[in-house]
Amino acid sequence: MNSKKISLVEQIEWTIKHRGNSASTSSKYVSLLKHIIRFLELEGYSIDIKLNKIDFHFGMDFKHYLSRGGSSLRQNKTLEISSQQVLIQSLKTTLNDAHDRDLIIKNHIKKVLIPKTENEDDKTWLNLEEIRLLEKKDTKYEMMKRMFLFQCYTGLRKGDCEKMKWKEIKKIHGVLNFDIQLQKGRKKLCNIIVPAAIDILPERRNDDDLVFWGFKYNDNTNMKLRDWIKDAGVNKYVTSHVGRHTYAVNALNEFDVSIGVLSKLLGHSSVKITEKHYAQYDSKTLNTEALKMFV
């Protein structure tokens, strides 16, 4: 047991090295490292604090630090709830790694609850009329609009859209598809691109160029996203992940896609994952099955 010798910073650096198999995953732990160092300096902890000193109270202190004003590294603002969630979960994973390496007996941070957004149990999604409003509403952030609507029409995560290159958009049997390796899970996914999604693609560039070049989601662009959506007359709290939820919920409710097929379209590794997140929105199937009883 080397918990008295290995520091938290060293353990995060180990996690970056061993879990950073994709740019998006690596960036999460790099961000955690930056926040932890800043937190240790601001709160009077030793920058060399050892793993055996990381207890529940340390975790709660870090959680409160993230929720305070000025916690954003880029500007003097409070971090988005979604960013707080990622950082706390990343810290938990880092200490799980330390436990798996026999560096600590117990991960005390497991007891620290992930902050919840308001009405988190009810995922935010946009109905078809709200999508039409966004299509009609102009914004000076044109690439943001294109990427978000593309997510609504394809169900792709923000990281997959940000990394997508033109060579991954190709015709197969005469029909335009995206053929990519997902950032999460590294699974291959090849789906037809529906006409609505084709219409909002930017002008095609070179094969190795990014499709949605010059745009990435962050706290600042999420604010611009919400401003645009509010200006379009949609009164919902929207983040970059809402596009994926929009695709999934409308697939079930408006287009009668089965949850098994939806699982494949989303690139989930198991239909159980899809059921966990979206079964509650499959109202037509639930009602159809319910009507079969006691007749």
C-alpha positions as CSV (number, residue, x, y, z in Angstrom):
1,M,0.0,0.0,0.0
2,N,1.6,3.2,-1.2
3,S,-1.1,5.7,-0.5
4,K,1.3,7.6,1.8
5,K,3.7,8.0,-1.1
6,I,1.5,8.7,-4.1
7,S,-0.1,12.1,-4.4
8,L,-3.5,12.9,-5.9
9,V,-1.9,14.9,-8.7
10,E,0.3,11.9,-9.6
11,Q,-2.7,9.6,-9.6
12,I,-4.6,12.0,-12.0
13,E,-1.5,12.1,-14.2
14,W,-1.5,8.2,-14.2
15,T,-5.2,8.2,-15.2
16,I,-4.6,10.7,-18.0
17,K,-1.9,8.4,-19.4
18,H,-3.9,5.1,-19.1
19,R,-7.4,6.3,-19.8
20,G,-6.7,9.0,-22.4
21,N,-7.3,6.8,-25.4
22,S,-9.3,9.5,-27.1
23,A,-9.0,13.3,-27.2
24,S,-12.3,13.8,-25.4
25,T,-11.5,11.4,-22.6
26,S,-8.0,12.8,-22.1
27,S,-9.4,16.4,-22.0
28,K,-11.7,15.5,-19.1
29,Y,-8.8,14.4,-16.9
30,V,-6.6,17.2,-18.0
31,S,-9.4,19.6,-17.0
32,L,-9.7,17.7,-13.7
33,L,-6.0,18.1,-13.1
34,K,-6.1,21.9,-13.7
35,H,-9.1,22.3,-11.4
36,I,-7.6,20.1,-8.6
37,I,-4.3,22.1,-8.7
38,R,-6.3,25.4,-8.5
39,F,-8.5,24.0,-5.8
40,L,-5.6,22.9,-3.7
41,E,-3.9,26.3,-3.9
42,L,-7.1,28.3,-3.2
43,E,-8.3,26.1,-0.3
44,G,-4.9,25.8,1.5
45,Y,-4.3,22.1,0.8
46,S,-0.8,20.9,0.1
47,I,-0.2,20.6,-3.7
48,D,1.4,17.3,-2.8
49,I,-1.5,15.9,-0.8
50,K,-1.3,12.1,-0.6
51,L,-4.0,9.6,-1.6
52,N,-4.5,8.5,2.0
53,K,-5.7,12.0,2.9
54,I,-8.5,12.1,0.3
55,D,-11.6,11.6,2.4
56,F,-15.3,12.4,2.1
57,H,-14.8,16.0,3.4
58,F,-12.1,16.6,0.8
59,G,-14.6,15.6,-1.9
60,M,-17.3,17.8,-0.5
61,D,-14.9,20.8,-0.4
62,F,-14.1,20.2,-4.0
63,K,-17.8,19.9,-4.9
64,H,-18.5,23.3,-3.2
65,Y,-15.5,24.9,-4.9
66,L,-16.8,23.8,-8.3
67,S,-20.3,25.4,-7.6
68,R,-18.9,28.7,-6.4
69,G,-18.7,31.9,-8.6
70,G,-15.4,32.1,-10.4
71,S,-14.9,28.4,-10.7
72,S,-14.5,28.5,-14.5
73,L,-10.9,28.5,-15.5
74,R,-11.5,30.6,-18.6
75,Q,-13.6,33.4,-17.2
76,N,-14.9,34.7,-13.9
77,K,-18.1,32.7,-13.9
78,T,-19.5,29.6,-12.3
79,L,-19.0,26.3,-14.1
80,E,-22.0,24.8,-15.9
81,I,-23.7,22.1,-13.9
82,S,-22.8,19.6,-16.6
83,S,-19.1,20.5,-16.2
84,Q,-19.3,20.1,-12.4
85,Q,-20.8,16.7,-13.0
86,V,-18.0,15.6,-15.3
87,L,-15.3,16.8,-13.0
88,I,-16.7,15.1,-9.9
89,Q,-17.3,11.8,-11.8
90,S,-13.7,12.1,-13.2
91,L,-12.4,12.4,-9.7
92,K,-14.4,9.4,-8.6
93,T,-13.0,7.4,-11.5
94,T,-9.5,8.5,-10.7
95,L,-9.8,7.2,-7.2
96,N,-11.4,4.0,-8.4
97,D,-8.2,3.5,-10.4
98,A,-6.2,4.1,-7.3
99,H,-8.2,1.5,-5.5
100,D,-7.8,-1.0,-8.4
101,R,-4.0,-0.3,-8.1
102,D,-4.1,-1.2,-4.4
103,L,-3.1,2.3,-3.5
104,I,-6.1,3.0,-1.3
105,I,-8.3,0.7,0.7
106,K,-11.5,2.6,0.0
107,N,-12.7,5.4,-2.3
108,H,-14.4,7.8,0.1
109,I,-15.3,10.2,-2.8
110,K,-17.9,7.6,-3.9
111,K,-20.3,9.0,-1.2
112,V,-20.1,12.5,-2.7
113,L,-23.3,13.0,-4.8
114,I,-23.1,14.3,-8.3
115,P,-24.8,17.7,-8.6
116,K,-28.1,17.5,-10.3
117,T,-29.7,19.9,-12.8
118,E,-33.2,21.1,-12.2
119,N,-35.7,18.4,-13.2
120,E,-32.8,16.1,-14.2
121,D,-35.0,13.0,-14.2
122,D,-36.9,14.6,-17.1
123,K,-34.4,14.9,-19.9
124,T,-34.8,18.0,-22.0
125,W,-35.7,17.4,-25.6
126,L,-37.2,19.4,-28.4
127,N,-40.4,18.5,-30.3
128,L,-40.7,18.8,-34.0
129,E,-42.3,22.2,-33.9
130,E,-39.5,23.5,-31.8
131,I,-36.9,22.1,-34.2
132,R,-38.7,24.0,-37.0
133,L,-38.4,27.2,-35.1
134,L,-34.7,26.7,-34.8
135,E,-34.4,26.0,-38.5
136,K,-36.0,29.4,-39.2
137,K,-34.0,31.4,-36.6
138,D,-30.8,32.9,-37.8
139,T,-27.7,33.4,-35.7
140,K,-24.3,34.8,-36.3
141,Y,-22.9,31.6,-35.0
142,E,-23.9,29.7,-38.1
143,M,-21.7,26.6,-37.5
144,M,-23.2,26.2,-34.0
145,K,-26.6,26.1,-35.5
146,R,-25.6,23.6,-38.1
147,M,-24.0,21.3,-35.7
148,F,-26.8,21.3,-33.1
149,L,-29.5,20.7,-35.8
150,F,-27.3,17.9,-37.2
151,Q,-27.3,16.3,-33.7
152,C,-31.1,16.6,-33.6
153,Y,-31.3,14.8,-37.0
154,T,-28.7,12.1,-36.3
155,G,-28.4,11.5,-32.6
156,L,-24.7,12.0,-32.6
157,R,-22.9,13.2,-29.5
158,K,-21.1,16.6,-29.6
159,G,-17.6,15.0,-29.5
160,D,-18.4,12.8,-32.6
161,C,-19.7,15.9,-34.5
162,E,-16.7,18.0,-33.5
163,K,-14.2,15.3,-34.7
164,M,-16.1,14.3,-37.9
165,K,-14.2,14.7,-41.1
166,W,-15.6,15.0,-44.7
167,K,-14.1,11.6,-45.6
168,E,-16.4,10.0,-43.1
169,I,-19.4,11.3,-45.0
170,K,-19.8,9.1,-48.0
171,K,-22.3,7.6,-50.4
172,I,-23.0,3.9,-49.9
173,H,-25.2,2.3,-52.5
174,G,-26.1,5.8,-53.7
175,V,-27.2,7.1,-50.3
176,L,-25.3,9.5,-48.1
177,N,-24.1,8.0,-44.8
178,F,-21.8,9.0,-42.0
179,D,-19.3,6.2,-41.3
180,I,-17.4,7.0,-38.1
181,Q,-15.7,5.5,-35.0
182,L,-17.5,6.8,-31.9
183,Q,-15.4,8.7,-29.4
184,K,-17.2,6.9,-26.6
185,G,-16.5,3.1,-26.7
186,R,-14.6,3.4,-30.0
187,K,-17.5,1.5,-31.7
188,K,-18.0,1.9,-35.5
189,L,-21.3,3.5,-36.5
190,C,-22.6,3.8,-40.1
191,N,-26.0,5.4,-40.5
192,I,-27.9,7.0,-43.3
193,I,-28.1,10.8,-43.2
194,V,-31.7,11.9,-43.5
195,P,-32.5,14.8,-46.0
196,A,-33.1,17.3,-43.2
197,A,-29.6,16.6,-41.9
198,I,-28.1,16.8,-45.4
199,D,-29.7,20.2,-45.9
200,I,-27.9,21.8,-42.9
201,L,-24.4,20.4,-43.6
202,P,-21.8,23.1,-44.4
203,E,-20.3,23.3,-47.8
204,R,-18.1,20.3,-48.5
205,R,-14.3,20.8,-48.1
206,N,-11.3,18.5,-48.4
207,D,-11.6,14.9,-47.1
208,D,-9.4,15.5,-44.1
209,D,-11.1,18.8,-43.1
210,L,-13.5,18.9,-40.2
211,V,-17.2,19.0,-41.2
212,F,-18.1,21.6,-38.6
213,W,-14.8,23.4,-38.7
214,G,-14.1,26.3,-36.3
215,F,-16.6,25.3,-33.7
216,K,-16.5,23.4,-30.4
217,Y,-18.8,23.2,-27.5
218,N,-17.7,24.7,-24.2
219,D,-19.3,26.8,-21.4
220,N,-19.3,29.9,-23.5
221,T,-20.8,28.3,-26.6
222,N,-23.4,26.6,-24.5
223,M,-24.5,30.0,-23.4
224,K,-24.7,31.2,-27.0
225,L,-26.6,28.1,-27.8
226,R,-29.2,28.8,-25.1
227,D,-29.4,32.5,-26.2
228,W,-30.2,31.4,-29.8
229,I,-32.8,28.9,-28.7
230,K,-34.4,31.4,-26.4
231,D,-34.5,34.0,-29.2
232,A,-36.3,31.4,-31.4
233,G,-39.1,31.2,-28.9
234,V,-38.2,27.9,-27.2
235,N,-38.3,28.2,-23.4
236,K,-36.1,25.2,-22.4
237,Y,-32.7,24.9,-20.8
238,V,-30.6,23.4,-23.5
239,T,-27.1,22.1,-23.6
240,S,-25.1,20.4,-26.3
241,H,-26.5,16.9,-25.4
242,V,-30.1,17.9,-25.9
243,G,-29.7,17.3,-29.7
244,R,-29.1,13.6,-29.0
245,H,-32.0,13.4,-26.6
246,T,-34.2,15.2,-29.2
247,Y,-33.3,12.6,-31.8
248,A,-34.0,9.6,-29.5
249,V,-37.3,10.8,-28.0
250,N,-38.8,11.9,-31.4
251,A,-37.7,8.6,-32.9
252,L,-39.8,6.8,-30.3
253,N,-42.8,9.1,-30.1
254,E,-43.1,10.6,-33.5
255,F,-41.7,8.0,-35.9
256,D,-42.5,4.7,-34.1
257,V,-38.9,3.5,-34.1
258,S,-38.6,0.5,-31.8
259,I,-36.3,0.9,-28.8
260,G,-34.1,-2.0,-30.2
261,V,-33.6,-0.2,-33.5
262,L,-33.0,3.1,-31.7
263,S,-30.3,1.4,-29.7
264,K,-28.4,0.5,-32.9
265,L,-29.0,4.0,-34.4
266,L,-27.5,5.6,-31.3
267,G,-24.5,3.2,-31.2
268,H,-25.3,1.9,-27.7
269,S,-23.4,-1.2,-26.8
270,S,-26.6,-2.8,-25.3
271,V,-30.3,-2.2,-25.6
272,K,-30.4,-2.1,-21.8
273,I,-28.5,1.2,-22.0
274,T,-31.2,2.6,-24.3
275,E,-34.0,1.3,-22.1
276,K,-32.4,2.9,-19.1
277,H,-32.3,6.3,-20.7
278,Y,-35.4,6.3,-23.0
279,A,-37.9,3.6,-22.1
280,Q,-40.0,6.1,-20.2
281,Y,-40.5,8.1,-23.4
282,D,-41.7,5.1,-25.4
283,S,-45.3,6.0,-24.6
284,K,-46.9,4.4,-27.7
285,T,-45.4,1.0,-27.0
286,L,-46.3,1.2,-23.3
287,N,-49.9,2.2,-24.2
288,T,-50.2,-0.5,-26.9
289,E,-49.0,-3.2,-24.5
290,A,-51.2,-1.9,-21.7
291,L,-54.3,-2.2,-23.8
292,K,-53.7,-5.9,-24.4
293,M,-54.4,-6.6,-20.7
294,F,-57.8,-7.4,-19.2
295,V,-59.7,-7.3,-22.5
